[in-house]
Amino acid sequence: MNVAVIGASKNPERYSHKAVALLLEKGHRPFPVHPGLVDLLECPVFKTLRDIDEAVHTVTVYLSAKNQGDIGPEICSAGVKRVIFNPGAENPGLAEELRAAGIVVVEACTLVMLHTGQF
């Protein structure tokens, strides 16, 4: 499954970095998104979700609501099926916007979902 990781980090202690690693380990295809990075765990990093030229099924968000900017329209126009708001990234207004666009919204930890087979 193609998964965009918004807020990806080079820091191996950050959960977004661990998510990219675990997605790879579990056989998914992560697309890290961060405007200041070039690659992460041998994956190319994209500046924005719009820069990904393949279909993305799931977006997992690791940015706090105040740092999410206006990603709603970008997510809606990308044909994404599901968005996961990880702890600390919850955004009720954006969640409502995404649900109205027919996107499944989940507030959960991507790492826990992957470890427990709920992903």
N, C-alpha and C positions, 0 to 999 in steps of 0.2 A: 504494500500500500504506500502511496506517495503521501508524505507528511511534511508540511512546512512547520518549522520551529521558529516562531517569531520571538526575537530576543536571544538568539543563540549566543553563546559565550565561549571564548578560548580557555577560560579558567576551568580546569577540571573539577574544581570544588562547586561550581555553580550547577544547579539542577538542570538548566537548559543544556549544558554541555553533556551531563549525564544522560539526558533524554536522547540526544543525537547518538551517543554511543550505544544505548540500549535499543533504540530503534534499529540500528545497524545489526546488532547482535540477534535481534528477534526476526530479522529478514525483511524489515520494512525499508523504504527508501526515503531517508530524511533529506529535506531541502532547508538547510539553515538560512535564516534571514537576519541580517545585521548590516547596517550601512557602512561599518568600518572594517569589516573582515573580508578576507579573500578566500580562505579555505578553513575547514574544520574537520579533523579526523578523515582526511582525504576526500571530503565532499566539498564541491564549490559552494561558496556562500553568496547569497543573492542580497542585493541592497533593499529590495522591496518584494512583496508577494507578486507584483505585476511583472517582475523580471524573470519569473519561473516560466519556462516555455513548455511545460508539460502539465497535464491535469493533476491537480492536488485534491486528494480526497478529504484529508483532515488537516486542520491548522491547530497547533498547540501553542498557546500564548503564555509567554514568560515575562511580559512587561506589566508593570503596575498600570492601573487605569489612567493615571496622570501622564504616563509616557506612551500611551497607545496612539495618541494623535487621532487622525481620522481614518483608521484602518477599516471601518465598517464598509464603506463603498468598495474598497479594494477587495475585501473578502467576498462580498456579495457578487461582484463582477467576475470573480475567478472560478465560479462554478463549484465552490467548496461544499461538501456535504455535511461536515461536522466541524465544530470549533470546541476545543477544550480550553477552559480557563483554569490554569493551575492556581494553587493557593497563592494569594497575594495579587493575582491578576484579574480577579472578579470585576465585572463591569456591568451592572444591571441594565443600564441604558443601551449599551452595545448589544448585550444578550437579547434584549427585546427587539432591537432592529434586525438582528440576524434571524431570530425565530420568525419574525414577520416575513422575511425573505425565504422561508422554508428550510433554513439551515438548522440542524440539530445542535443544540448548545448543551455542553456538559461542564459542570464545575467539579473538577476532580484533579487528582495528581496523575499525570501521564505515567510517571515511573511506577506508581502503585498499579495502575491499570495494566501496564505491560507485564509486571511481575505476577499479577494474579489472573492473567488471561482474559481480562475484561476489555482489552483494547479493541 
